[in-house]
Amino acid sequence: MAGRNTDLEQDEKPLDPAAERVRQKMVRFMAINLGILFFAVMVVILAVVYRNWNSVETPAEASAPPLGETTRAPLVVPAGARVLSQSLSAGRLSLHVALDPQGEAILIYDLPAGRLIGQYDIVRP
C-alpha cells in the first residue's frame, strides 16, 4: 500500500514555470489574507476583553425604601383637580385629572426626581 503512494508521487511531473509562479502567488496571497484575518480576530478579542475588564458596575438603585420606612414626597396638583385615574410605570406616575371648570388633563410625574414632567390638556371639540 505504501508503494502505491510513492509511485504516484514519482509519476507526478513538475509544473511548468508559469503555473509554478501562479501557485506561489496564490500561496503568498493566502498567507497574507490569513495573517490579516488572524490579526482582525485578535483585535476583536482584545477589545471584548478590554471592555469587560474595565467596565464599572453601577449599583442598582433601590426600588423600595428600607423595611419599615416609607417614601414621602409631595405631588403638586392644580387647585380643584380631582383624580379620575392613575397609572404607574418605571418610576413615572400618570394622573388623569378633572380640572375646574369642565376640563381634563393628564399629568405625568417623575417620581425619583419628584417633579412634574408633563401636562397634557384634553380638549374636546
N, C-alpha and C positions, 0 to 999 in steps of 0.2 A: 504494500500500500504506500509506503513511504517512497518507493521508487517511482510511482506514477507522478507524484507531486514534483519531484526533481526533474523528471522528463519534461513536464510542461514548462518549467522554468527555463530549461535548456533550449526548448524549441522556440521560446519567445524571442522575437527579433527586436533589436533596439529600434527606438523611434527615430524617424528622420529628424534632422536638426530643427526644422520649422515647428514640428509637433512638440519637440522637447522644449523649445523656447516658450510655446503657448502653455505647456504643462507647468513650467517653472513660474510663469507669470500668474497662473491660476493658484498655485500653491502659495506664492507670496501674497496675492490678493486675499486668500482665505486666512492666512496667518494674521495679516493686518486687521481684517474685519473681526476676527475672533479676539484679538487684543483690545480693539475698541469696545466690543461688546462686554468683555470681562471688566474693563475699566468703568464702563457705564453702570454695570451691575454693582460693582464695589462702591461707586459714588452713592447710589440709591440706598444700599445697605448702611453705609456710614451716615447718611442723612437721617435715616429712620432711627438708628441707634443714638445719634446726637440729639435728635428731637425728644426721644423718650428719656434720655439721660438727664437733660437739662429742664425738663418740664417741671413746673412748680404746681403742686396740687393745692388747689384752693379749697379751704374747708367749706363744707356745705352749710348754708345758713339754716338756722333752726327754724323749722316750720311751725313750731308751737312754743309757747313760753315754758319755762321750767315748771315742773309739777307743783301744784299749789298756788301758782301765780296766774294772773290774767293780764292780757294786754288791754290797755285803756288809751283811747285817743279820740278826740272829738271829730265828728264829721260835720262840716258846715253845710247846712241845707237851707235853701231860701225860706224866708219867713212865710208861714202859712202853707207850706208844702205838706202834702200827705203822701206817704209812700204807698204805691199801688202794688209793686212787686220788686224783687231783688234777685240778683244773680252774682255768684262769687266764683271766680276762676283765676288761678295762677296769681294770687295776690292783688287782683283787681275786683272791685265791687261795682256793680252796675245797679243803679236805683231808677226805677220808673216812678216818677212822682207826678202828682196832680198839683198844679200851681194855681194861685189865685190870680186873676179871675178867669176861670174856664180854660186854662191852658195845661199842657202836659209837657214833660221833658224827661230826657234820660240823662242822668248824672253818672259819670264814671270816676271812681276814686282809685288812686294807687295807695293801697293800704300800708305797705312797708314805708313809703315816704310820707304817708298821712296827709295827702293833698288831693284836691280836685284836679283831674287832668282833662276832663272834657264835659261839655254840656251841650246836648242836642235837643233843641226845641222841636216838639211835634206840632206841625201846622196842618190843619185840616181845611181844605178849600171850601 
